[in-house]
Amino acid sequence: SVKEYIRNKDFIDAGAYNGDSSIVFLQYSPRKIYAFEPSAVNAEKYRRTMKKNRVPEEKFDLLEKGLSDVSDTIHVFDSGRIDFSCLESSSSGEQIELIPLDSFCGNRSDIGLIKADLEGMGLKMLRGAVKTIRRCRPLLLLSIYHNPEELFGIYRTLREMDLHYTFRIRSLKVPYAEITLIAYPEEL
């Protein structure tokens, strides 16, 4: 029922990295994948992955932005492995634009899935996506292993939203032990 629920809806791939998740998502028939990847290094990897796998350009939109709870600009050293869990303010390095997912989604009601692996920014992304989650009731795949704020805060925040969701915690990548909170509407 979850697979049918997300079919032909838009997917959010937040922290798209090299496109590995987007390639997997294509088997679930999304209308379009909106991939957020603030690292220019990784964004180029994403483009190469889509091209290598012959993914039609109309099936995805790559946005070189990060997601947070407020609009902002930060500077980082972009090696392709940006760790936001230990990020310090800097005036040097590459500039990254951060936006709330709610501002990107506007009044859309067709978001079926949100995957977020944001290297420590997961809770901030969640706080910037509350309206979209309430309105669209998407399947959520949220990484919670980067720091204690994500591990404890994401679940607590979702529970406090009183969404009537079912929750599961799984390790989705072996051997890396990437822990993911899976949440979906109870009616499914």
Backbone as a chain_set.jsonl record, in Angstrom:
{"seq": "SVKEYIRNKDFIDAGAYNGDSSIVFLQYSPRKIYAFEPSAVNAEKYRRTMKKNRVPEEKFDLLEKGLSDVSDTIHVFDSGRIDFSCLESSSSGEQIELIPLDSFCGNRSDIGLIKADLEGMGLKMLRGAVKTIRRCRPLLLLSIYHNPEELFGIYRTLREMDLHYTFRIRSLKVPYAEITLIAYPEEL", "coords": {"N": [[0.815, -1.203, 0.0], [2.034, 1.213, 0.643], [3.83, 1.584, -1.456], [2.046, 1.935, -3.595], [0.801, 4.251, -2.758], [2.793, 6.242, -3.021], [3.296, 6.263, -5.716], [3.586, 7.97, -8.812], [3.835, 10.468, -7.655], [5.654, 13.391, -6.571], [9.064, 13.184, -5.543], [11.346, 13.978, -2.929], [14.732, 14.192, -2.742], [16.839, 14.752, -0.499], [20.016, 15.747, 0.144], [21.337, 14.485, -1.963], [23.706, 13.454, -2.916], [25.566, 11.361, -4.921], [23.54, 10.512, -6.532], [22.702, 7.953, -6.038], [20.492, 7.181, -4.391], [18.379, 8.369, -5.809], [18.401, 6.869, -8.177], [17.537, 4.372, -7.208], [14.997, 5.151, -6.34], [13.62, 5.526, -8.723], [12.466, 3.099, -9.462], [10.079, 3.087, -8.155], [8.273, 4.603, -9.484], [8.147, 7.591, -9.501], [6.702, 10.819, -10.206], [8.399, 12.968, -10.54], [11.74, 13.611, -9.45], [13.051, 15.682, -7.059], [16.085, 16.716, -6.44], [18.203, 17.669, -3.911], [21.317, 18.959, -3.501], [23.893, 20.424, -2.045], [26.66, 20.436, -2.409], [28.929, 21.207, -4.867], [30.767, 19.463, -5.949], [29.598, 16.934, -5.46], [27.193, 17.342, -6.814], [27.987, 17.333, -9.465], [28.773, 14.662, -9.666], [26.255, 13.537, -9.34], [24.953, 14.386, -11.695], [26.489, 12.956, -13.599], [25.867, 10.321, -12.863], [23.119, 10.213, -13.436], [23.21, 10.596, -16.189], [24.785, 8.394, -17.022], [23.055, 6.32, -16.356], [21.036, 6.805, -18.065], [18.806, 8.418, -17.411], [15.976, 10.224, -18.098], [15.949, 13.763, -18.515], [13.597, 15.074, -17.743], [12.691, 13.632, -15.594], [13.992, 14.317, -13.29], [15.141, 16.99, -11.171], [17.846, 18.798, -10.374], [18.859, 20.577, -7.628], [21.117, 22.823, -6.495], [21.319, 23.384, -3.635], [21.035, 23.637, -0.066], [18.962, 22.274, 2.565], [17.121, 23.679, 5.23], [15.827, 25.169, 8.27], [15.423, 27.839, 7.948], [15.894, 30.468, 5.523], [19.133, 31.004, 4.388], [22.666, 31.675, 4.076], [25.659, 29.925, 3.932], [29.168, 29.265, 4.373], [31.431, 26.83, 3.267], [34.042, 24.342, 3.16], [34.249, 22.564, 0.317], [34.657, 19.429, -0.192], [33.239, 17.416, -1.128], [32.371, 15.935, 0.903], [30.773, 17.19, 2.984], [30.314, 17.887, 6.321], [27.803, 18.698, 8.209], [27.274, 18.412, 10.863], [29.359, 19.212, 12.427], [29.907, 21.745, 11.668], [31.387, 24.921, 11.411], [30.981, 28.441, 11.634], [32.047, 30.396, 8.929], [33.752, 32.71, 6.877], [34.978, 32.16, 4.608], [35.561, 29.916, 1.832], [33.353, 27.806, -0.155], [30.2, 29.117, -1.09], [27.035, 28.291, 0.147], [23.633, 28.059, -0.448], [20.891, 27.938, 1.708], [17.601, 26.744, 2.124], [14.187, 26.619, 3.322], [12.277, 23.628, 3.033], [9.541, 23.939, 2.908], [9.247, 26.458, 1.675], [10.172, 25.914, -0.892], [8.347, 23.934, -1.74], [5.905, 25.223, -1.561], [2.457, 25.418, -2.1], [2.107, 22.845, -2.975], [0.588, 19.66, -3.254], [1.391, 17.186, -3.814], [3.636, 15.747, -2.959], [5.177, 12.799, -2.416], [7.221, 11.393, -1.159], [9.867, 11.948, 1.074], [13.21, 11.887, 1.369], [15.953, 12.221, 3.466], [19.275, 12.763, 4.034], [21.349, 14.44, 5.55], [23.807, 15.033, 6.702], [23.911, 15.931, 9.403], [22.148, 18.071, 9.42], [19.544, 17.309, 9.533], [17.409, 17.646, 11.456], [16.983, 20.407, 11.357], [16.172, 20.617, 8.664], [13.771, 19.178, 8.849], [12.249, 20.835, 10.542], [11.876, 22.925, 8.796], [10.105, 21.868, 7.04], [7.593, 21.322, 7.928], [4.957, 22.27, 7.211], [4.681, 21.201, 4.625], [4.863, 18.442, 5.159], [2.607, 18.072, 6.815], [0.554, 18.789, 5.018], [0.938, 17.107, 2.719], [1.488, 14.536, 3.658], [3.717, 12.653, 3.292], [5.718, 9.655, 2.663], [8.424, 9.197, 4.819], [11.913, 9.114, 4.933], [14.366, 9.363, 6.94], [17.593, 10.152, 7.854], [19.194, 9.499, 10.921], [21.563, 9.351, 12.296], [23.783, 11.039, 12.499], [24.26, 12.854, 14.606], [23.492, 13.543, 18.107], [21.321, 15.35, 18.189], [19.873, 14.849, 15.805], [19.323, 12.093, 16.197], [17.697, 11.95, 18.536], [16.011, 14.177, 18.326], [14.582, 14.275, 15.835], [12.663, 12.154, 15.802], [11.198, 12.849, 18.128], [10.236, 15.398, 17.387], [8.577, 14.753, 15.187], [6.686, 13.098, 16.494], [5.533, 14.982, 18.22], [4.196, 16.506, 16.374], [1.889, 15.153, 15.943], [0.912, 13.494, 13.796], [-0.239, 11.073, 13.221], [1.301, 8.889, 12.309], [3.109, 5.892, 11.451], [6.057, 4.518, 12.814], [9.354, 3.368, 12.133], [12.614, 2.174, 12.805], [15.542, 1.636, 11.062], [18.576, 0.075, 9.952], [19.898, 0.913, 7.048], [22.064, 0.649, 5.355], [24.665, -1.495, 4.851], [28.064, -2.07, 5.322], [27.935, 0.228, 6.866], [26.206, 1.13, 8.841], [24.162, 3.098, 8.729], [21.635, 4.741, 10.158], [18.178, 4.936, 9.831], [15.158, 6.675, 10.174], [12.035, 5.606, 9.43], [8.961, 6.722, 8.385], [5.453, 6.706, 8.016], [2.063, 7.41, 6.919], [-0.435, 6.28, 9.204], [-2.739, 5.081, 8.153], [-1.918, 3.603, 6.034]], "CA": [[0.0, 0.0, 0.0], [2.928, 2.382, 0.654], [4.345, 1.742, -2.822], [0.98, 2.509, -4.412], [0.563, 5.603, -2.228], [3.798, 7.203, -3.511], [3.386, 6.181, -7.177], [3.222, 9.153, -9.606], [3.963, 11.695, -6.884], [7.011, 13.927, -6.578], [9.945, 12.746, -4.475], [12.419, 14.875, -2.514], [15.971, 13.497, -2.386], [17.618, 15.792, 0.181], [21.324, 15.148, 0.35], [21.284, 13.554, -3.089], [25.051, 12.914, -3.098], [25.918, 11.028, -6.305], [22.359, 10.039, -7.239], [22.413, 6.546, -5.761], [19.105, 7.044, -3.916], [17.463, 8.722, -6.908], [18.326, 5.717, -9.092], [16.67, 3.389, -6.551], [13.627, 5.68, -6.296], [12.971, 5.424, -10.037], [11.676, 1.866, -9.558], [8.795, 3.317, -7.495], [7.485, 5.413, -10.418], [7.841, 8.975, -9.14], [6.46, 11.727, -11.321], [9.66, 13.688, -10.693], [12.584, 13.639, -8.267], [13.722, 16.953, -6.79], [17.303, 16.338, -5.726], [18.91, 18.787, -3.286], [22.708, 18.62, -3.201], [24.611, 21.697, -1.995], [28.056, 20.28, -2.797], [29.143, 21.238, -6.319], [31.491, 18.23, -6.263], [28.613, 15.861, -5.518], [26.205, 17.645, -7.852], [28.564, 16.853, -10.727], [28.651, 13.196, -9.602], [24.836, 13.249, -9.557], [24.685, 14.531, -13.14], [27.122, 11.831, -14.297], [25.088, 9.118, -12.558], [21.866, 10.26, -14.199], [23.543, 10.411, -17.597], [25.238, 7.009, -17.188], [21.884, 5.456, -16.243], [20.087, 7.248, -19.095], [17.591, 8.935, -16.786], [15.524, 11.4, -18.846], [16.038, 15.005, -17.747], [12.298, 15.467, -17.205], [12.406, 12.825, -14.406], [14.666, 14.847, -12.105], [15.579, 18.378, -11.145], [18.919, 18.92, -9.392], [18.944, 21.918, -7.049], [22.37, 22.912, -5.743], [20.983, 24.118, -2.42], [20.812, 22.834, 1.117], [17.669, 22.484, 3.206], [17.218, 24.048, 6.632], [14.569, 25.712, 8.788], [15.343, 29.236, 7.52], [16.738, 30.819, 4.389], [20.42, 31.475, 4.891], [23.833, 31.354, 3.269], [26.816, 29.54, 4.733], [30.384, 28.984, 3.623], [32.045, 25.566, 3.661], [35.049, 23.764, 2.282], [33.518, 21.527, -0.403], [35.463, 18.295, -0.662], [32.275, 16.38, -1.486], [31.988, 15.272, 2.157], [30.451, 18.258, 3.922], [29.733, 17.373, 7.556], [27.131, 19.817, 8.856], [27.145, 18.188, 12.296], [30.444, 19.899, 13.123], [30.171, 22.933, 10.87], [31.637, 26.179, 12.101], [30.785, 29.619, 10.797], [33.248, 30.816, 8.231], [33.481, 33.663, 5.801], [35.704, 31.702, 3.43], [35.067, 28.661, 1.271], [32.252, 27.884, -1.103], [28.94, 29.617, -0.545], [25.897, 27.384, -0.032], [22.329, 28.632, -0.113], [19.982, 27.07, 2.444], [16.202, 27.163, 2.051], [13.233, 25.671, 3.922], [11.547, 22.827, 2.051], [8.209, 24.536, 2.777], [9.259, 27.54, 0.687], [10.305, 25.287, -2.204], [7.133, 23.187, -2.094], [4.741, 26.104, -1.644], [1.172, 24.771, -1.794], [2.014, 21.537, -3.624], [-0.047, 18.604, -2.455], [1.744, 15.947, -4.494], [4.918, 15.213, -2.511], [4.9, 11.455, -1.915], [8.337, 10.841, -0.408], [10.988, 12.819, 1.427], [14.391, 11.204, 1.897], [16.935, 13.23, 3.886], [20.539, 12.348, 4.648], [21.906, 15.788, 5.443], [25.076, 15.188, 7.416], [23.757, 16.693, 10.635], [21.147, 19.129, 9.275], [18.237, 16.665, 9.391], [16.371, 18.251, 12.291], [16.674, 21.732, 10.793], [15.37, 20.39, 7.465], [12.437, 18.777, 9.29], [11.55, 22.036, 11.034], [11.54, 23.745, 7.637], [9.235, 21.088, 6.15], [6.394, 20.961, 8.7], [3.732, 22.513, 6.428], [4.646, 20.232, 3.526], [4.567, 17.123, 5.723], [1.191, 18.063, 7.243], [-0.329, 18.878, 3.856], [1.114, 16.02, 1.755], [1.598, 13.255, 4.361], [4.592, 11.777, 2.509], [6.605, 8.673, 3.266], [9.644, 9.875, 5.263], [13.114, 8.309, 5.14], [15.201, 10.417, 7.531], [18.796, 9.691, 8.548], [19.21, 10.0, 12.295], [22.783, 8.849, 12.92], [24.919, 11.967, 12.439], [24.513, 13.511, 15.888], [22.388, 13.316, 19.058], [20.18, 16.193, 17.828], [19.082, 14.087, 14.839], [18.904, 10.817, 16.765], [16.594, 12.116, 19.482], [15.134, 15.285, 17.975], [13.708, 14.046, 14.684], [11.518, 11.353, 16.242], [10.41, 13.65, 19.078], [9.543, 16.442, 16.627], [7.489, 14.125, 14.432], [5.651, 12.675, 17.451], [4.853, 16.187, 18.702], [3.352, 17.014, 15.298], [0.649, 14.381, 16.021], [0.566, 13.218, 12.403], [-0.799, 9.731, 13.092], [2.249, 8.146, 11.474], [3.771, 4.703, 11.976], [7.498, 4.75, 12.805], [10.282, 2.242, 12.176], [14.025, 2.557, 12.71], [16.262, 0.568, 10.368], [19.908, 0.318, 9.399], [19.645, 0.66, 5.629], [23.288, 0.411, 4.597], [25.634, -2.357, 5.519], [28.386, -2.165, 6.741], [28.118, 1.576, 7.406], [25.292, 1.36, 9.961], [23.412, 4.332, 8.586], [20.351, 4.488, 10.793], [17.131, 5.727, 9.195], [13.797, 6.661, 10.702], [11.035, 5.471, 8.376], [7.658, 7.126, 8.918], [4.422, 6.751, 6.98], [0.733, 7.574, 7.493], [-0.987, 5.077, 9.832], [-3.77, 4.449, 7.342], [-1.303, 2.723, 5.039]], "C": [[0.86, 1.269, 0.0], [3.452, 2.638, -0.754], [3.291, 2.379, -3.727], [0.708, 3.964, -4.021], [1.534, 6.633, -2.812], [3.914, 7.235, -5.033], [2.843, 7.461, -7.832], [3.158, 10.445, -8.792], [5.411, 12.164, -6.971], [7.77, 13.446, -5.357], [10.97, 13.835, -4.194], [13.595, 14.002, -2.1], [16.903, 14.554, -1.811], [18.937, 15.197, 0.654], [21.515, 14.086, -0.714], [22.623, 12.886, -3.403], [25.318, 12.614, -4.571], [24.743, 10.462, -7.097], [21.987, 8.603, -6.948], [20.976, 6.328, -5.283], [18.113, 7.348, -5.03], [17.309, 7.568, -7.889], [17.408, 4.645, -8.498], [15.218, 3.862, -6.586], [12.9, 5.527, -7.626], [12.125, 4.164, -10.173], [10.302, 2.007, -8.902], [7.914, 4.31, -8.262], [7.142, 6.816, -9.916], [7.506, 9.778, -10.39], [7.764, 12.471, -11.625], [10.411, 13.614, -9.369], [13.241, 15.012, -8.186], [14.894, 16.638, -5.878], [18.015, 17.592, -5.228], [20.31, 18.321, -2.925], [23.53, 19.9, -3.237], [26.074, 21.618, -2.411], [28.175, 20.266, -4.32], [29.873, 19.972, -6.78], [30.496, 17.078, -6.419], [27.555, 16.093, -6.587], [26.713, 17.169, -9.216], [28.511, 15.325, -10.779], [27.207, 12.782, -9.886], [24.508, 13.316, -11.053], [25.266, 13.358, -13.932], [26.341, 10.535, -14.072], [23.802, 9.081, -13.368], [22.125, 10.001, -15.679], [23.935, 8.957, -17.871], [24.061, 6.031, -17.17], [20.751, 5.852, -17.188], [18.738, 7.689, -18.513], [17.177, 10.193, -17.552], [15.517, 12.657, -17.958], [14.705, 15.441, -17.155], [11.917, 14.667, -15.946], [13.071, 13.361, -13.138], [15.009, 16.319, -12.295], [16.608, 18.478, -10.021], [19.011, 20.368, -8.933], [20.181, 21.959, -6.156], [22.185, 23.837, -4.542], [20.889, 23.124, -1.275], [19.447, 23.149, 1.692], [17.878, 22.727, 4.695], [15.861, 24.559, 7.093], [14.372, 27.18, 8.417], [16.194, 29.426, 6.272], [18.016, 31.44, 4.926], [21.487, 31.164, 3.849], [24.966, 31.019, 4.212], [27.999, 29.312, 3.798], [31.011, 27.706, 4.166], [33.194, 25.239, 2.72], [34.4, 22.557, 1.629], [34.472, 20.478, -0.959], [34.555, 17.186, -1.188], [31.807, 15.623, -0.258], [31.743, 16.34, 3.21], [29.761, 17.652, 5.14], [29.125, 18.544, 8.321], [27.022, 19.633, 10.367], [28.265, 18.871, 13.081], [30.845, 21.175, 12.386], [30.384, 24.157, 11.747], [31.424, 27.316, 11.117], [32.098, 30.045, 10.176], [32.863, 31.822, 7.169], [34.244, 33.27, 4.546], [35.126, 30.371, 2.962], [33.922, 28.894, 0.314], [30.972, 28.308, -0.402], [27.828, 28.622, -0.858], [24.634, 28.1, 0.417], [21.492, 27.567, 0.584], [18.575, 27.635, 2.336], [15.338, 26.175, 2.831], [12.515, 24.9, 2.813], [10.15, 23.391, 1.843], [8.197, 25.66, 1.744], [9.419, 26.986, -0.725], [8.986, 24.649, -2.638], [5.899, 24.07, -2.22], [3.477, 25.387, -1.224], [1.011, 23.414, -2.47], [1.383, 20.52, -2.686], [0.363, 17.233, -2.961], [3.133, 15.412, -4.139], [4.641, 13.858, -1.854], [5.985, 10.882, -1.034], [9.361, 11.934, -0.137], [12.065, 11.939, 2.035], [15.383, 12.302, 2.262], [18.106, 12.568, 4.596], [21.436, 13.568, 4.535], [23.099, 16.06, 6.34], [24.976, 16.099, 8.63], [22.713, 17.791, 10.588], [19.721, 18.576, 9.228], [17.127, 17.294, 10.206], [16.001, 19.637, 11.786], [15.845, 21.595, 9.521], [13.938, 20.053, 7.85], [11.632, 19.979, 9.765], [11.154, 22.974, 9.904], [10.61, 23.05, 6.655], [7.9, 20.743, 6.796], [5.109, 21.141, 7.877], [3.582, 21.495, 5.301], [4.28, 18.845, 4.041], [3.113, 17.042, 6.166], [0.249, 18.008, 6.042], [-0.262, 17.615, 2.986], [1.148, 14.621, 2.377], [2.468, 12.265, 3.599], [5.213, 10.658, 3.35], [7.896, 9.416, 3.61], [10.749, 8.853, 5.488], [14.186, 9.277, 5.625], [16.381, 9.816, 8.282], [18.862, 10.326, 9.923], [20.511, 9.654, 13.021], [23.935, 9.854, 13.005], [25.278, 12.61, 13.77], [23.321, 13.269, 16.823], [21.14, 14.14, 18.737], [19.287, 15.471, 16.827], [18.494, 12.832, 15.48], [17.682, 10.966, 17.662], [15.569, 13.161, 19.028], [14.17, 15.032, 16.841], [12.47, 13.249, 15.099], [10.61, 12.17, 17.163], [9.604, 14.721, 18.337], [8.367, 15.872, 15.841], [6.357, 13.678, 15.348], [4.847, 13.877, 17.94], [3.939, 16.795, 17.645], [2.005, 16.286, 15.257], [0.082, 14.091, 14.631], [-0.205, 11.91, 12.204], [0.0, 8.939, 12.056], [2.698, 6.889, 12.215], [5.268, 4.92, 11.814], [8.26, 3.431, 12.878], [11.692, 2.824, 12.122], [14.764, 1.37, 12.119], [17.672, 1.034, 10.022], [19.819, -0.073, 7.936], [20.894, 0.404, 4.801], [24.232, -0.431, 5.423], [26.929, -2.239, 4.739], [28.424, -0.82, 7.452], [27.202, 1.926, 8.572], [24.627, 2.725, 9.891], [21.998, 4.069, 9.078], [19.313, 5.478, 10.258], [15.815, 5.56, 9.928], [12.855, 6.628, 9.502], [9.691, 5.813, 9.008], [6.663, 7.212, 7.767], [3.058, 6.857, 7.64], [0.156, 6.261, 8.006], [-1.978, 4.354, 8.938], [-3.204, 3.528, 6.262], [-0.908, 1.398, 5.666]], "O": [[0.466, 2.284, -0.574], [3.512, 3.786, -1.195], [3.605, 3.257, -4.529], [0.417, 4.799, -4.877], [1.143, 7.771, -3.07], [4.556, 8.128, -5.586], [1.785, 7.965, -7.456], [2.502, 11.405, -9.197], [6.288, 11.413, -7.399], [7.204, 13.314, -4.272], [11.41, 14.532, -5.108], [13.466, 13.165, -1.207], [17.668, 15.179, -2.545], [18.965, 14.265, 1.459], [21.816, 12.932, -0.41], [22.66, 11.862, -4.085], [25.297, 13.531, -5.393], [24.928, 9.983, -8.215], [21.05, 8.076, -7.547], [20.315, 5.389, -5.725], [17.109, 6.649, -5.174], [16.209, 7.313, -8.38], [16.589, 4.071, -9.215], [14.311, 3.067, -6.833], [11.674, 5.41, -7.644], [11.155, 4.16, -10.931], [9.447, 1.138, -9.073], [6.918, 4.797, -7.728], [5.971, 7.195, -9.905], [7.963, 9.462, -11.489], [8.181, 12.592, -12.777], [9.801, 13.56, -8.301], [13.905, 15.45, -9.126], [14.718, 16.332, -4.698], [18.383, 18.464, -6.014], [20.474, 17.393, -2.133], [23.838, 20.414, -4.312], [26.672, 22.644, -2.736], [27.589, 19.411, -4.984], [29.62, 19.472, -7.876], [30.549, 16.335, -7.4], [27.074, 15.14, -7.2], [25.937, 16.659, -10.025], [28.23, 14.755, -11.834], [26.963, 11.799, -10.585], [23.87, 12.417, -11.602], [24.612, 12.829, -14.831], [26.177, 9.741, -14.998], [23.437, 8.043, -13.921], [21.372, 9.287, -16.34], [23.47, 8.359, -18.841], [24.071, 5.03, -17.887], [19.65, 5.305, -17.12], [17.678, 7.373, -19.053], [17.961, 11.138, -17.642], [15.122, 12.602, -16.793], [14.697, 16.129, -16.135], [10.923, 14.99, -15.297], [12.753, 12.914, -12.035], [15.145, 16.815, -13.414], [16.28, 18.266, -8.854], [19.215, 21.274, -9.741], [20.276, 21.217, -5.178], [22.794, 24.902, -4.442], [20.69, 21.927, -1.486], [18.841, 24.166, 1.352], [18.7, 22.073, 5.337], [14.861, 24.401, 6.392], [13.27, 27.709, 8.557], [17.102, 28.641, 6.001], [17.981, 32.296, 5.809], [21.229, 30.472, 2.864], [25.212, 31.739, 5.179], [27.834, 29.184, 2.585], [31.11, 27.522, 5.379], [33.298, 25.793, 1.626], [34.034, 21.611, 2.325], [35.02, 20.627, -2.051], [35.034, 16.145, -1.638], [30.938, 14.758, -0.36], [32.44, 16.383, 4.224], [28.739, 16.979, 5.007], [29.834, 19.29, 8.997], [26.713, 20.585, 11.083], [28.126, 19.085, 14.285], [31.989, 21.621, 12.476], [29.647, 24.389, 12.705], [31.66, 27.17, 9.917], [33.137, 30.05, 10.835], [31.758, 31.776, 6.628], [34.17, 33.963, 3.531], [34.289, 29.779, 3.643], [33.565, 30.032, 0.01], [30.701, 27.909, 0.731], [27.695, 28.167, -1.995], [24.571, 28.669, 1.507], [21.394, 26.435, 0.112], [18.37, 28.845, 2.44], [15.717, 25.014, 2.985], [12.186, 25.469, 1.773], [9.62, 23.335, 0.734], [7.222, 25.799, 1.006], [8.853, 27.542, -1.666], [8.563, 24.813, -3.782], [4.947, 23.708, -2.912], [3.411, 24.815, -0.136], [-0.099, 22.885, -2.535], [1.623, 20.529, -1.479], [-0.24, 16.226, -2.589], [3.741, 14.699, -4.938], [3.942, 13.791, -0.843], [5.721, 9.98, -0.24], [9.678, 12.739, -1.013], [11.863, 11.322, 3.081], [15.63, 13.209, 1.467], [17.943, 11.905, 5.62], [22.183, 13.723, 3.569], [23.362, 17.21, 6.695], [25.846, 16.939, 8.859], [22.414, 18.392, 11.62], [18.787, 19.313, 8.912], [16.014, 17.463, 9.707], [14.825, 20.002, 11.787], [14.912, 22.369, 9.311], [12.995, 20.574, 7.256], [10.458, 20.117, 9.422], [10.197, 23.737, 10.04], [10.35, 23.566, 5.569], [7.147, 19.938, 6.248], [4.264, 20.246, 7.855], [2.488, 20.989, 5.054], [3.473, 18.148, 3.426], [2.452, 16.035, 5.915], [-0.735, 17.268, 6.05], [-1.3, 17.108, 2.561], [0.868, 13.634, 1.698], [2.022, 11.161, 3.289], [5.225, 10.715, 4.579], [8.408, 10.179, 2.792], [10.539, 7.842, 6.158], [14.842, 9.936, 4.818], [16.196, 9.059, 9.235], [18.622, 11.523, 10.085], [20.545, 9.665, 14.252], [24.984, 9.517, 13.554], [26.448, 12.883, 14.04], [22.26, 12.837, 16.373], [20.022, 13.687, 18.982], [18.065, 15.478, 16.98], [17.308, 12.545, 15.322], [16.735, 10.187, 17.555], [14.381, 13.03, 19.323], [13.042, 15.525, 16.874], [11.348, 13.638, 14.775], [9.391, 12.176, 16.991], [8.425, 14.924, 18.628], [7.282, 16.452, 15.836], [5.186, 13.86, 15.014], [3.624, 13.803, 18.062], [3.006, 17.524, 17.982], [1.074, 16.756, 14.603], [-1.072, 14.402, 14.335], [-0.761, 11.675, 11.131], [-0.538, 8.407, 11.086], [2.669, 6.832, 13.444], [5.71, 5.448, 10.793], [7.867, 2.505, 13.587], [11.929, 3.842, 11.472], [14.64, 0.244, 12.6], [17.924, 2.223, 9.828], [19.679, -1.252, 7.613], [20.789, -0.018, 3.649], [24.55, -0.097, 6.564], [26.865, -2.311, 3.512], [28.921, -0.755, 8.577], [27.419, 2.944, 9.23], [24.541, 3.427, 10.898], [21.259, 3.278, 8.493], [19.538, 6.688, 10.235], [15.408, 4.446, 10.26], [12.882, 7.525, 8.659], [9.327, 5.258, 10.044], [6.977, 7.717, 6.689], [2.893, 6.447, 8.789], [0.244, 5.238, 7.327], [-2.045, 3.125, 8.965], [-3.945, 2.761, 5.648], [-0.374, 0.526, 4.981]]}, "num_chains": 1, "name": "protein.A"}
